[in-house]
């Protein structure tokens, strides 16, 4: 892997972690558990956990569902 590719991979991982942290913060602010958020979004609670800890890339539709469930604009976590 070239230096540029490693940098890009690290940048993506870092951004995923930042977005996940913002989603977790919004969920907690809304007093919603990972289990409840998963129910509202129609996914497994492990999916929410993976997103919050930057392990997986959520699709846009799921990000929209999460944003609606926690009452936060989509732009907040991804800015």
C-alpha positions as CSV (number, residue, x, y, z in Angstrom):
1,X,0.0,0.0,0.0
2,X,1.4,3.4,-1.0
3,X,1.8,6.2,1.5
4,X,-1.2,8.0,-0.1
5,X,-3.4,4.9,0.2
6,X,-2.4,4.5,3.9
7,X,-3.2,8.1,4.5
8,X,-6.6,7.8,2.9
9,X,-7.4,4.7,4.8
10,X,-6.4,6.4,8.1
11,X,-8.4,9.5,7.2
12,X,-11.5,7.4,6.6
13,X,-11.1,5.5,9.8
14,X,-10.6,8.7,11.8
15,X,-13.7,10.3,10.2
16,X,-15.8,7.2,10.9
17,X,-14.8,7.3,14.6
18,X,-15.6,11.0,14.8
19,X,-19.0,10.5,13.2
20,X,-19.7,7.5,15.5
21,X,-18.8,9.6,18.6
22,X,-21.2,12.3,17.4
23,X,-24.0,9.8,16.8
24,X,-23.4,8.3,20.3
25,X,-23.5,11.7,21.9
26,X,-26.8,12.6,20.1
27,X,-28.3,9.2,21.1
28,X,-27.4,9.8,24.7
29,X,-28.6,13.3,24.6
30,X,-32.0,12.0,23.4
31,X,-32.0,9.4,26.2
32,X,-32.2,6.5,23.8
33,X,-30.4,3.2,24.3
34,X,-28.6,1.4,21.6
35,X,-31.2,-1.3,21.8
36,X,-34.1,1.2,21.4
37,X,-32.3,3.0,18.5
38,X,-31.8,-0.3,16.8
39,X,-35.5,-1.1,17.1
40,X,-36.5,2.3,15.8
41,X,-34.1,1.8,12.8
42,X,-34.9,-1.8,12.1
43,X,-31.4,-3.1,12.7
44,X,-29.6,-5.2,15.3
45,X,-28.2,-3.3,18.3
46,X,-24.7,-4.6,17.3
47,X,-25.0,-2.5,14.1
48,X,-25.6,0.6,16.2
49,X,-22.6,-0.3,18.4
50,X,-20.4,-0.8,15.3
51,X,-21.4,2.6,13.9
52,X,-20.8,4.4,17.1
53,X,-17.3,2.9,17.5
54,X,-16.3,3.5,13.8
55,X,-16.1,-0.1,12.9
56,X,-18.6,0.0,10.1
57,X,-19.8,2.4,7.4
58,X,-23.6,3.0,7.7
59,X,-25.5,3.5,4.5
60,X,-27.2,6.9,4.0
61,X,-30.7,5.5,4.6
62,X,-29.6,4.3,8.1
63,X,-27.9,7.6,8.9
64,X,-31.2,9.3,8.0
65,X,-33.2,6.9,10.3
66,X,-30.7,7.4,13.2
67,X,-30.9,11.2,12.8
68,X,-34.7,11.2,12.9
69,X,-34.8,8.8,15.8
70,X,-32.5,11.0,18.0
71,X,-34.0,14.2,16.7
72,X,-30.8,15.6,15.3
73,X,-30.2,16.9,11.8
74,X,-28.2,14.6,9.6
75,X,-25.5,17.3,9.1
76,X,-24.6,17.2,12.8
77,X,-22.7,13.9,12.9
78,X,-21.2,14.2,9.5
79,X,-20.0,17.8,9.5
